[in-house]
Amino acid sequence: MAFKLAYSFQNRALDVFRIRLARQQSLLQAIRSGLPSPLADHVLHCVVNEKKLLLYTDSAAWASQLRFLKQEILQSARNAHEGAIDKLQIRILADQISEHPQPRRKANLPSSEKIAMIGDQAKTMGDSQLRQALQRLGATLAKLADE
């Protein structure tokens, strides 16, 4: 018996999902084509749920830019989709799913000598609020430096 690929089997459930995926991909292309190029690259996925278009992007910054173009996006979606679309909702995908993952930024911490100097300065402060604030700062920096 020869090996058969999974999509070569006759399966109506898979056909339904293939058709739905093809519709989503064509709708996504129509929406992307109506957007400026840097913004279009960050529209990752779209799904129509009843009369609502869910648009997925990779960061909050791009989501806010997309919200400014709400009417243009809805018009592109209405032209490409046979059903009525009344509402747009923009969602942000997590970095591990995104095509453009955001690099994790690491805090620039002062050296251990400077952290110790902050702690020493805190001991000499006459103002109790300032002393407590410097002690908390020193403790937080020391904890971050240990990680």
N, C-alpha and C positions, 0 to 999 in steps of 0.2 A: 504494500500500500504506500503510495507516494504522499509526501507531506503537502498539505494544503494550507494556504494562508487563511487567516481568520476572516478577512473580508470577502473571500471567494465563496463562502457559504451563503445560501439563501436564508436570510433572516430579516423578517419584516421590522422588528424592533430596531436593528442596526440601520436599516434603510431610513426609518423615520428620523433617527438621530443624524444620519448623514445629510438628509435634506434640511433639517433644522440648522445644522452647522453651516451648510452652504449658504442658507439665507442670512445667517448672522454675519458671515464673512463678506457677502456682497453688500449688506447694510453698512458694515464697518468701513469698507472701501469707499462707499458713497459719502459717508460722514467725513472720512479723512480727506477726500478730494475737495471738500468745501472749506477746509481749514488751512491756515497758513502753515508752511512746512515745518517750522520747529515745533509747533503745537500738534500737528497731525501725527508726528512721530511718537507722541506720548499718549495717544488714545489707543489703549491696548485691546479692549474688548467691548462689545455691546450686546445687550439682550433686550428684547421687547417682551414685557410682561403686561398683558392686557393692553391698556392704552398708555403705559409708562415705558420710557426708554431709559435703561440703566447703562450708563457709560462708565467704563473703568479706566483710570489713569494711574500713574506710578508715584505721584507726590501731591501734597497739598498745594504747592505753588502752581502746578499745572492745572489742578482742579479749579482754582480760583480764576485762572485765565480762561478756562473753558466755560465757566459760568457767565463771563462777559459776552460770550458768543452763543448764548442759549437759543435765541431765535433762529440764527443761521443753522445751528445744529438740528433743531427741530424741523426746519424747512427741508434740509437735506434728507433727513430721515423720512419725512412724509412723502417726499418725491420717490424715494427708493423702496418704501414699504407699502404694501397694498392696504394694510389696516390703518385706522386712525391712531395717531400718537398725540396725546395732549400734554404730557408731562415729561420733564427731563430730570433725572436724578444722577448725580455724579458721585462715584465712589472711588476710593483709593485702595489699590492692592498693596499687600505687604511686599517688602523688598525681595523676599525669597521667590515670589511668584512673578515679579515684574521682569520685563525685557531689559529695562535700564535700572539695575539696582543702584541705590544711592550708597556711596561709600560711607562706612561708619567713621565718624569723626572722633578723634581722641582728644581729650582736654590737654592743654599745655599746662603742666604742673610745675610749680617752682621746685628748686632743688631741696633736698632734705635739710640743708643748712638754713635756707630761708624759711622753711616751715618751722624749724626750731626757733628761729629768731622771732617769728610771729607769736609763738607761745611765750617766749621770754618777755616780749613787749607787753603782752596781755597782763602779765603779773605786775607790771609797774604802773598800769593805768589807774588813775584815781576815780574816774567815772565808771560806775558799776555796769552800766549798759554797754559802754564801749569795751570794757574788759570781757564781759560775757560774749559779745559779738566776736571779738578776736579769738577767744578760747574756742568758740564753736567753729570759726574759720580754720584755726590750726588743727583741730580734731578732724574736721572733714578732709582737709588737704592731706593729713597724715594717713587717713583711711584710704583715700584714693591712691596715694603713692604706694601703699602696701599691696593693692590689687594689681 
